[in-house]
């Protein structure tokens, strides 16, 4: 593993240490991902599906979930779907 990166358990990829992902599926089974990147106390959230971006200081993961639900109707959490089997 390279310095400064860690494995992302949800997608199997590699994510920088100062970033995380919020992943949700829509009713058609399509995956939508919002990446949360940190720079000091400021967070930038960006949607990998539509390119939407927003800077925020508080609750970036909640805002990411809200964007996925409102813009893409993506509300199924893949981590919850895997544990319910």
Phi, psi and omega per residue, in radians:
X1 nan 2.383 3.138
X2 -1.299 2.705 3.087
X3 -1.164 2.431 3.082
X4 1.547 0.027 3.089
X5 -2.252 2.722 3.082
X6 -2.387 2.693 3.117
X7 -1.175 2.479 3.041
X8 -1.683 1.948 -3.032
X9 -1.207 -0.447 -3.090
X10 -1.342 -0.594 -3.057
X11 -2.003 -0.140 -3.134
X12 1.339 0.104 3.141
X13 -1.687 -2.905 3.110
X14 -2.039 2.302 -3.101
X15 -2.148 2.420 3.060
X16 -1.022 2.670 -3.110
X17 -1.060 -0.538 -3.110
X18 -1.559 0.351 -3.137
X19 -2.409 2.730 3.018
X20 -2.545 2.996 -3.092
X21 -2.236 2.542 2.964
X22 -2.001 2.082 -3.082
X23 -2.037 2.337 3.062
X24 -2.456 2.692 3.066
X25 -1.900 2.592 3.052
X26 -1.610 -3.105 -3.070
X27 -1.198 -0.223 3.105
X28 -1.698 0.073 3.120
X29 1.458 0.162 3.110
X30 -1.429 2.439 3.137
X31 -1.561 2.367 3.069
X32 -2.186 2.377 -3.059
X33 -2.249 2.324 2.969
X34 -2.005 2.234 3.139
X35 -1.697 2.320 3.096
X36 -1.900 2.056 3.115
X37 -1.975 2.462 -3.077
X38 -1.923 2.409 3.007
X39 -2.470 1.700 -3.027
X40 1.183 -2.253 3.112
X41 -1.567 -0.187 -3.108
X42 -1.511 2.462 3.065
X43 -2.088 2.475 3.022
X44 -2.052 2.188 3.109
X45 -1.917 2.361 -3.112
X46 -2.445 2.393 -3.115
X47 -1.550 2.177 3.118
X48 -1.269 -0.344 -3.110
X49 -1.417 -0.873 -3.003
X50 -2.026 -0.112 3.114
X51 1.504 0.023 3.120
X52 -1.035 2.431 3.132
X53 -2.380 2.581 3.072
X54 -2.678 2.436 3.015
X55 -1.648 2.458 -3.139
X56 -2.671 2.724 3.099
X57 -1.902 -0.478 -3.048
X58 -2.154 2.483 3.030
X59 0.921 0.875 -3.103
X60 -1.128 -0.595 -3.109
X61 -1.230 -0.641 3.066
X62 -1.131 -0.750 3.118
X63 -1.141 -0.617 3.082
X64 -1.132 -0.781 3.105
X65 -1.081 -0.724 3.123
X66 -1.095 -0.737 3.119
X67 -1.079 -0.802 -3.118
X68 -1.075 -0.705 3.140
X69 -1.206 -0.773 -3.047
X70 -1.365 -0.772 -3.039
X71 -1.482 -0.529 -3.022
X72 -2.171 -0.004 -3.067
X73 0.904 0.625 -3.135
X74 -1.743 1.805 -3.042
X75 -2.159 -0.105 -3.095
X76 -1.518 2.062 3.123
X77 -1.421 2.068 -3.103
X78 -1.097 -0.514 3.125
X79 -1.213 -0.588 3.075
X80 -1.289 -0.616 3.142
X81 -1.152 -0.627 -3.131
X82 -1.272 -0.599 -3.092
X83 -1.386 -0.279 -3.093
X84 -1.516 0.004 -3.131
X85 -1.304 nan nan
